[in-house]
């Protein structure tokens, strides 16, 4: 009963954080919603007795991605009047939900069958995951980190204001 109540509390945290992340007009509050969602996901991993994934989730998602996102948001300092108008935002959210639902059902059915296939594998611990991550999966891991870094730099470059250099005159057409 305790596990079910902890699961329900974590699920509410994740659901509330996700809704806050999507619906908030201020980007800092969206980042805080993302933070709450990632902490809830780390709690879910801890509830499943996967301490390595829980700690990795907290360190990577909360400690790196959210903090980097917040630094980017605060550096860019986007104001509400500069944001695009989104009159049909909730229609697009509903459309996305309808589009993703069949894939979610398929994933759920696959995950129900999956534990039978893993019963033949021995114990998986942090050493095995680390060895696989830094031997067979090192290239995709590094490509993903470069992609995230370039996305952050691109967001800063796009959002920064053009400054006039002193001493240069503007041309008139």
C-alpha positions in Angstrom: 0.0 0.0 0.0 2.9 2.3 0.8 4.5 1.8 -2.6 1.2 2.6 -4.4 0.8 5.8 -2.4 4.4 6.8 -3.2 3.8 6.0 -6.8 0.6 8.1 -6.9 2.4 11.1 -5.3 5.3 10.8 -7.7 2.9 10.5 -10.6 1.1 13.6 -9.5 4.4 15.5 -9.2 5.3 14.4 -12.7 1.9 15.2 -14.1 1.9 18.6 -12.4 5.4 19.4 -13.6 4.6 18.4 -17.1 1.4 20.5 -17.2 3.3 23.5 -15.7 6.1 23.0 -18.3 3.7 23.1 -21.2 1.2 25.7 -20.1 3.5 28.3 -18.4 4.0 31.5 -20.3 7.2 32.3 -18.5 10.2 30.2 -19.5 11.7 30.1 -16.0 8.5 28.5 -14.7 8.6 26.0 -17.5 12.1 25.1 -16.6 11.0 24.6 -12.9 8.1 22.4 -14.2 10.7 20.3 -16.1 12.8 20.1 -12.9 9.9 18.8 -10.9 9.1 16.2 -13.6 12.7 15.0 -13.7 12.9 14.7 -9.9 9.7 12.7 -10.0 11.2 10.4 -12.6 14.2 9.9 -10.5 11.9 9.0 -7.6 10.2 6.4 -9.9 13.5 4.8 -10.6 14.3 4.7 -6.9 10.8 3.1 -6.3 11.8 0.4 -8.8 15.0 -0.4 -6.8 17.2 1.0 -9.5 19.4 3.3 -7.5 21.9 3.8 -10.2 19.3 5.1 -12.7 17.7 7.2 -10.0 21.1 8.9 -9.2 22.0 9.2 -12.9 18.6 10.8 -13.6 19.1 13.3 -10.8 22.7 14.1 -11.8 22.2 14.2 -15.5 18.7 15.6 -16.0 18.4 17.8 -13.0 22.0 18.6 -12.4 23.0 19.2 -16.0 20.2 19.6 -18.4 17.8 21.7 -16.2 20.6 23.9 -14.9 22.0 24.4 -18.4 18.5 25.2 -19.6 17.9 27.7 -16.8 21.3 29.4 -17.5 20.3 29.6 -21.2 16.9 31.0 -20.4 18.4 33.6 -18.0 21.1 34.5 -20.5 18.6 34.9 -23.4 16.1 36.8 -21.1 13.2 36.4 -23.5 10.3 38.7 -22.7 6.7 37.7 -23.1 6.0 40.3 -25.8 8.8 38.9 -28.0 7.3 35.3 -27.8 5.2 34.1 -30.7 1.4 34.2 -30.4 0.0 30.7 -30.1 -3.8 30.9 -30.5 -4.2 27.2 -31.2 -1.8 25.8 -28.6 -4.3 23.5 -26.9 -5.6 22.2 -30.2 -2.0 21.2 -31.1 -1.5 19.6 -27.7 -4.7 17.5 -28.1 -3.6 16.5 -31.7 -0.2 15.4 -30.4 -1.9 13.4 -27.6 -4.1 11.7 -30.2 -1.1 11.1 -32.4 1.1 9.6 -29.7 -1.6 7.4 -28.0 -1.3 4.4 -30.5 2.5 4.4 -30.0 2.0 4.5 -26.2 -0.4 1.6 -26.3 2.1 -0.4 -28.5 4.9 0.4 -26.1 2.9 -0.6 -23.1 2.0 -4.0 -24.7 5.7 -4.5 -25.6 6.8 -3.7 -22.1 4.4 -6.2 -20.6 6.0 -9.0 -22.7 9.5 -7.7 -22.2 10.2 -9.0 -18.6 10.0 -12.6 -19.9 12.9 -12.0 -22.3 15.0 -10.4 -19.6 14.7 -13.4 -17.2 17.5 -15.2 -19.1 19.9 -12.3 -18.6 22.1 -12.3 -15.5 22.2 -9.4 -13.1 22.6 -5.9 -14.5 24.3 -3.5 -12.3 26.1 -0.1 -12.6 29.3 -1.7 -13.7 27.7 -3.5 -16.6 25.7 -0.4 -17.7 28.9 1.8 -17.4 30.9 -0.7 -19.4 28.3 -0.8 -22.2 27.8 2.9 -22.2 31.5 3.7 -22.6 32.4 0.8 -25.0 29.6 0.0 -27.4 27.5 3.1 -27.0 30.2 5.8 -26.6 29.7 7.3 -30.2 25.9 7.8 -29.8 26.5 9.2 -26.3 29.0 11.7 -27.6 26.9 12.7 -30.6 24.0 13.4 -28.3 26.1 15.6 -26.1 27.3 17.6 -29.1 23.8 17.9 -30.4 22.6 19.2 -27.0 25.5 21.7 -26.8 24.9 23.0 -30.3 21.2 23.4 -29.7 22.0 25.6 -26.6 24.5 27.6 -28.5 22.1 28.0 -31.4 19.4 29.2 -29.1 21.7 31.8 -27.6 22.8 33.0 -31.0 19.3 33.3 -32.4 17.9 35.1 -29.3 20.6 37.6 -28.7 20.1 41.1 -29.8 22.1 42.8 -32.6 24.4 45.4 -31.2 25.5 48.4 -33.1 29.3 48.8 -33.1 30.6 52.2 -32.2 32.3 53.9 -35.1 30.3 52.1 -37.8 27.7 54.0 -39.7 24.6 52.4 -41.0 24.0 52.4 -44.7 20.8 53.8 -46.0 19.2 52.1 -49.0 
